Amino acid sequence: MYTFGDKPIAVEVIDGNQQFHGAINESVNYEDPNLNVAIPVSSIHGNHDDPSSFGGLSSLDLLSTAGLINYFGRWTDLTKVEISPILLKKGATRLALYGLSHIHDARLSRLFESRKVHIQAPSNHDGEWFHLMVVHQNRADRGPKNYLPEIALPEFLNLIIWGHEHDCHIEPQFNARRKFYVSQPGSNYYSISHLEPNKQEYQKCQKKPQPMHYQHNQWTFFQSLGRQKLLKLLKPQATY
Ligand SMILES: [Mn+2]
């Protein structure tokens, strides 16, 4: 909706087009003379839109082919992962944007263990860079090889935007060992089970990095059904 328009793009992309390789559409929309892009949006994929279906297509491939987004951080060769940033400049601000689209946690864990994941800071570009990374993995410890430990990520990063986890911790949390911050926006719908009534959850913010309380009518409740409860519910339909 906001992608196209006459507004001049304030952000200058210095380098990083190789990060879009791996997507079906490897071109970037702001360089396409047939598209009038006002806001260049870039995205990684998560675990619900990963390219695992027929032909290895992700839904982001469709958006990217339509020129709506620039799909980056996708890895088709899962024997190694080499991430270098997209380098962006706006005025005096320089942003190095790193993306790692979702990889199954166990697989990613094995890649880290065998030192097959390389995250490279920009080497031949002068100036002060703000290093921002986007990931979509388990963050909470859900057992060995079933999450991405923050400590696995390099110290030169300044901020990590962490997708996938439903809880909202959008205020950046400082990792004292790695000396970077992690912001976890959380789910964009209310997903806390009725079993956790006292737990607070916030709506993911739309524009500014601040939490917003859910409106009551946006809540979605999930309920776990035990076997007995399920049988009771099914009983009226059981005719034999
Ligand atoms: Mn997810």
Boltz pocket constraint, residues with backbone or C-beta under 6 A from the ligand:
constraints:
  - pocket:
      binder: B
      contacts: [[A, 46], [A, 47], [A, 48], [A, 136], [A, 163], [A, 164], [A, 165]]
      max_distance: 6.0
